[in-house]
Amino acid sequence: MEPIVETTLGRVRGTASGGISLFKGIPYAAPPFGELRFAAPAPAQPWDGVRDALEFGPTAPKPPFAPPLDRLLRDPSIPGEGILNLNVWTPDLEAALPVMVWIHGGAFVNGSSAVPVYDGSAFARDGVVFVSINYRLGAEGFLYLDGAPANRGLLDQVAALRWVRENIAAFGGNPDLVTIAGESAGAMSVTSLLAMPDAEGLFRRAIAQSGAGHAAMSLGTAKRIAAALAESLGIEPTRDGFADIDPDDLVVAQESLSRRILAEPDPQEWGEVAADSMAFEPCVDGTVLPGRPIDRIVAGAASDIDLLIGTNADEYSLFLVPGGVDIGIDEDVLRMMLGAYGLEVETALAAYRASRPDAVPGELLSAVLGDWMFLIPALRIAEARTVQLLSTYVYRFEWPSSLFDGRLGATHALELGFTFDNLAAEGGELLTGPHPPQVLADDMHRAWVSFVSTGGPGWSPYGESRTVMCFGPESGQLEDPGADVRVLWEGIR
């Protein structure tokens, strides 16, 4: 029998299989085009009768992943203007179960809720109502424009959370037990939501996988990005100036600008974006995002939220290994980059070599960049919350992929198939290689379900001892793993 649920906008019809009901492509806001383009998310229009929620909804305008990542990461594109939609997996329409809302990654320019590994069936099987959302990407969602609200992609996420607050009880979820979760740009979105006044009261817990609170550009940088993109199109950097640019043409222009910044990463011209290469990340506009998430969290934001946060051991290999960039790194380049990131070269080189005794220069550079981009920002949030005596749990994913002769290691996004207990997802083997260990997926997924359900994942919180749960070939708790490398970044990052 096809399940039907009454929402605040109308009835939706889903599918049922194996004890799980699934509803796809439900609109949570109006299509952000036409007069609503570059506007804050507007209410979706109600409908009469029963609306089919049987297929994933349209995805935000976006480019394909650039080679060689396009061979490793699945990123479906579905046409249509109703891109502000979400999906719900639930095991019991009559219950009041904990809820997990998933925010996809993709550097704020790629990704969608239709990525195969994001299937929420295992969470629903284990008693969690799972929701995944789409939001505006790239210039549509994050370009700063005069006459338009800033951080529209984050405002979309807040609108989705409000929909959950108002509707999830009808799907068997408890609106007072909502966990927001995401990976990469999704995790950066999670930490942004922790810092946003508009998001207060909409969730109880948060999970940030491989993304934290440093990824937010200043208003000055955001204006320079907008001016450069407008100049490339021959228009003014205003909402009216961009209104007549076809969304697909805008995607092409934003990609061209991103390549330009990557080729010439001048901090004088591009500010924070020169280092993290994300030209369309959130900006500190003073209203939607009053400050950098890390600074807001240090100041006490989200003090009522339980947090699970962590990173992978070899995050940056995804961006260096598949194209062979790591092989071209020699000792001179490694030393230059250590200095460029503010480290004392000889001290840092000795510490990183001691932490990875068999590593060649390309692997050491990957470790440095991964620590700067992912690990240290995550630890800064954990440290701040420890001082405030807040419930915070830290993990580290260490299981290595066998691909590229093992050079990929525990790379960025590799943990997703394990936390979702979805190792068989289409395309998953493109990152894991053959025969990833199901027992590790059992352990990680169980921990995530436990955190969503109870606020505790099953290991000690991060405190003065800096306890970290390491998931890998031999999983277990460690106290302050990698301390010799961690201390290098004090006062720098």
GISUL-V678130 format. One record per run of one state. SS is the DSSP state (h for helix, s for strand, l for the rest). FROM is the first residue (numbers start at 0). TO is the last residue. If there is no record, write none. Layout:
SS&FROM&TO / SS&FROM&TO
This chain:
l&0&2 / s&3&5 / l&6&9 / s&10&12 / l&13&13 / s&14&16 / l&17&18 / s&19&26 / l&27&32 / h&33&35 / l&36&48 / s&49&51 / l&52&67 / h&68&70 / l&71&83 / s&84&89 / l&90&95 / s&96&102 / l&103&114 / h&115&117 / l&118&119 / h&120&124 / l&125&126 / s&127&132 / l&133&136 / h&137&141 / l&142&144 / s&145&145 / l&146&150 / h&151&170 / l&171&171 / s&172&182 / l&183&183 / h&184&193 / l&194&195 / h&196&198 / l&199&203 / s&204&208 / l&209&215 / s&216&216 / l&217&217 / h&218&232 / l&233&236 / s&237&237 / h&238&241 / l&242&245 / h&246&262 / l&263&265 / h&266&269 / l&270&271 / h&272&275 / l&276&281 / s&282&282 / l&283&291 / h&292&297 / l&298&304 / s&305&311 / l&312&312 / s&313&313 / l&314&315 / h&316&319 / l&320&323 / h&324&327 / l&328&329 / h&330&339 / l&340&343 / h&344&354 / l&355&359 / h&360&386 / l&387&390 / s&391&396 / l&397&399 / s&400&400 / l&401&402 / h&403&405 / l&406&407 / s&408&408 / l&409&409 / s&410&410 / l&411&414 / h&415&418 / l&419&427 / h&428&431 / l&432&436 / h&437&453 / l&454&465 / s&466&470 / l&471&474 / s&475&478 / l&479&481 / h&482&488 / l&489&492
